[in-house]
Structure formats: structure tokens, C-alpha cells
């Protein structure tokens, strides 16, 4: 059974940092691209960042480029999202997702087969 478990969310002041983790189980971790998405209240879920099978390729939403860094550790079956210089508009529930089917689909939330339960990130001004 595939499981994705996120952690690391919390309340932080603007300008602060958080590191989200997503531990994967139930599948061969290196076989899948991974993505981070977020959903703010009243908003649609949006793509934040994606990483290829072995981490050789990454991509980011424009609004987080230069502030967020995605990475993965195959030994720990974990994907991370390091978030620096956080802004109030980054407030959302952050979700980890696995297996969009292809790297070219990594930004497409509708293509992912597996999702975590989400972790809340709140940035105060």
C-alpha cells in the first residue's frame, strides 16, 4: 500500500524558514517523480515544485523560485521542500504527491496517482 506522510509544517513569521518532509512507502521510491503542491483556503490546488526520479531535474512555480528548494534522499525514501524567505501568501496546506506518469506531467495535479494527507504552513506578517 502506497503511503506518503508529510511533516514539518507550522507557524512561522514572514522571512522565516521551514523544511517539509514527505516519507514514502509501499513503492520503489526511485521509480517515480515527486511533486509538492499547495492549497490555500478558497483556492485551487497549485503546483509548487517537482523533482525527477533521481533528483537530476527540478522545476518550480515562478513565485517560489530562489526561495524554495526541492530534494530527495533515496536512502530515506524522503522528498524535502526547503522553504526560505517565507511570505504570508505562502500560507496553505502543502501536499506531497508521487507518480505523475512522466516528467513532462510533473506540474499537473490531475496526473498524480498518490497523495499525502497534507501539512499546514502558516506565515504571519
C-alpha positions as CSV (number, residue, x, y, z in Angstrom):
1,X,0.0,0.0,0.0
2,X,1.4,3.3,-1.1
3,X,1.7,5.9,1.7
4,X,3.0,9.5,1.7
5,X,3.4,11.2,5.0
6,X,4.2,14.8,5.2
7,X,5.6,16.7,8.2
8,X,7.4,19.9,9.0
9,X,4.6,22.4,8.7
10,X,3.9,25.0,11.3
11,X,3.5,28.7,12.1
12,X,6.4,31.0,11.1
13,X,6.9,34.7,10.8
14,X,7.4,36.3,7.4
15,X,11.0,35.9,6.3
16,X,11.4,32.7,8.2
17,X,12.1,29.2,7.0
18,X,10.6,25.7,7.2
19,X,11.6,22.4,5.8
20,X,8.8,20.0,4.8
21,X,9.5,16.3,4.6
22,X,7.5,13.5,2.8
23,X,8.3,9.9,3.7
24,X,7.2,7.4,1.0
25,X,6.5,3.8,1.5
26,X,4.8,1.0,-0.5
27,X,6.6,1.6,-3.8
28,X,10.0,1.8,-5.3
29,X,10.8,5.4,-4.5
30,X,13.3,5.9,-7.2
31,X,10.8,4.9,-9.8
32,X,8.6,8.0,-9.6
33,X,8.8,11.7,-10.0
34,X,7.6,13.6,-6.9
35,X,5.9,16.9,-6.5
36,X,4.8,19.4,-3.9
37,X,1.5,21.2,-4.3
38,X,-0.3,23.6,-2.0
39,X,-3.9,24.7,-1.5
40,X,-4.9,27.9,0.2
41,X,-8.4,28.5,1.6
42,X,-10.9,29.1,-1.2
43,X,-8.2,28.5,-3.8
44,X,-7.5,25.6,-6.2
45,X,-4.6,23.3,-5.5
46,X,-1.5,24.6,-7.3
47,X,1.9,23.2,-8.3
48,X,4.9,24.3,-6.2
49,X,7.8,22.1,-7.2
50,X,8.7,18.8,-8.8
51,X,11.7,16.5,-8.9
52,X,12.7,13.7,-11.2
53,X,13.4,10.1,-10.3
54,X,16.9,10.5,-9.1
55,X,16.8,14.3,-8.5
56,X,18.6,15.3,-11.6
57,X,15.9,17.6,-12.7
58,X,13.8,20.1,-10.7
59,X,11.2,22.7,-11.5
60,X,9.4,25.4,-9.6
61,X,6.5,27.7,-9.7
62,X,7.7,31.2,-10.6
63,X,6.6,32.6,-7.2
64,X,8.8,30.3,-5.2
65,X,11.9,30.3,-7.4
66,X,15.0,31.3,-5.5
67,X,13.2,30.7,-2.2
68,X,12.2,27.1,-2.2
69,X,14.4,24.0,-2.9
70,X,13.2,20.5,-3.5
71,X,15.4,17.5,-3.0
72,X,15.1,13.8,-2.4
73,X,17.0,11.2,-0.4
74,X,16.7,7.7,-1.9
75,X,18.2,6.0,1.2
76,X,15.4,7.5,3.4
77,X,12.6,7.4,0.8
78,X,12.0,11.0,1.5
79,X,11.4,14.2,-0.5
80,X,12.0,17.6,1.0
81,X,10.9,21.1,0.4
82,X,13.2,23.7,2.0
83,X,11.3,27.0,2.2
84,X,13.1,30.2,2.9
85,X,12.1,33.8,2.9
86,X,8.5,32.8,3.5
87,X,5.8,35.2,2.8
88,X,2.2,35.4,4.1
89,X,1.0,34.4,0.6
90,X,2.8,31.0,1.1
91,X,0.2,30.1,3.7
92,X,-1.5,26.9,2.6
93,X,-1.8,23.2,3.1
94,X,1.2,21.6,1.4
95,X,0.8,18.2,-0.2
96,X,3.3,15.7,-1.4
97,X,2.5,13.7,-4.5
98,X,4.0,10.8,-6.3
99,X,3.9,9.4,-9.9
100,X,2.5,11.8,-12.4
101,X,3.4,9.3,-15.1
102,X,6.1,11.3,-16.8
103,X,8.4,14.2,-16.1
104,X,6.5,16.3,-18.6
105,X,3.4,16.0,-16.4
106,X,5.0,16.9,-13.1
107,X,3.2,20.2,-12.8
108,X,-0.2,18.6,-13.4
109,X,-2.0,17.8,-10.1
110,X,-4.7,15.7,-12.1
111,X,-2.0,13.3,-13.3
112,X,-0.6,12.2,-9.9
113,X,-1.6,8.8,-8.6
114,X,-0.7,9.1,-5.0
115,X,-1.1,11.9,-2.4
116,X,-0.2,12.6,1.2
117,X,-2.6,14.0,3.8
118,X,-1.0,17.5,3.8
119,X,0.7,19.6,6.3
120,X,-0.3,23.2,7.2
121,X,2.0,26.1,6.7
122,X,1.0,29.4,8.1
123,X,3.2,32.5,7.6
124,X,2.3,35.5,9.7
125,X,3.1,39.1,8.7
